Amino acid sequence: MRGEKVIAKVLGGVPTVLRVWDVGDGVVYLASETEFRKREAGHEALEPIGFPASDVFAYDEAFLEGKQDWRKLIRWKPVRLVV
């Protein structure tokens, strides 16, 4: 889950590729590639931004390259590992 690429719908409906840092109750905390790498390495980095889970979608390269129809994207859901 942590580090997974996702597409987030930001202000104005613009798709942005970000990386998952954490998940809260109805919120997904996301960071840019650069900030994710800094944070993962233990360096000073900007705090991840909380997005409503309803605005976070599974990464789909075809969506980014073609006509962007938000209705065709799949909402991202964290994968819980059962041990």
N, C-alpha and C positions, 0 to 999 in steps of 0.2 A: 504494500500500500504506500508507504512513505517513498517518495521519489518518483511515483508513477506520473507520467505525462497526462494532462487532461486539457480540455478546452473549456475555458470559462467565458461566460457572456458578461462583458463589462459594459459600462455606461454607453448608451446608444446602440446596444446590441452588437458591439464589435467582438469577434472571437479572438481570444488571446490564449496562447499555449503557456501553461504554467505547470509547476510540479507540486504534488501533494506533500505537505509537511505533517499535518495532523488532521484529525476529525473531532468535532465536538457535536453537541446535540443540535442537529439541523444545520451545522456549519462545517465547511471544509476550509482548512487553512492552507493557502497556496503561496508559493514564492516563485520569482523568476528563476531561470536556470542559474544565473550568476549568484544571486542571493542564496539559493538552495545549496550550491557548492560551497560557498563561504561558511554557511551555518553547519553543514555536514562535516566540514573540516575543523570545526570548533573556532572559527575566526569570527570577528565582529561582523554582523550582518543585519540588514533590516528585518524587522519582525514580519512573519508571514501575515497575509491579509485574509480575514475571514470572509468567505463568500457563502451566500445561502446555498444549501445543497441543491436546490432547484435550478441554480445557474451554472452547475458544473456537469460536464459531459465527458464520456469516454473519448479518448483521443482517436481522431479519424482523419488521416492525412488527405483522403479523397474529399472530405468536406472542405478542408482548407484550400485545396487546389481548384475546386469546382464551384458551382453555384451553391451558395451557403443557405441551405434550407434547414433551419433549426429543428423543424418537426421530424427530420430524418435521423437526428442524433439520438444516441442512447444516453440516458442520465447515468452519471458515474455513481457507483456504489462501492464502498470499501469492502474488500475481501477479508473476512475474519477467518483466521486459521484455527482449526480445532485441534487441540493437542490431547 
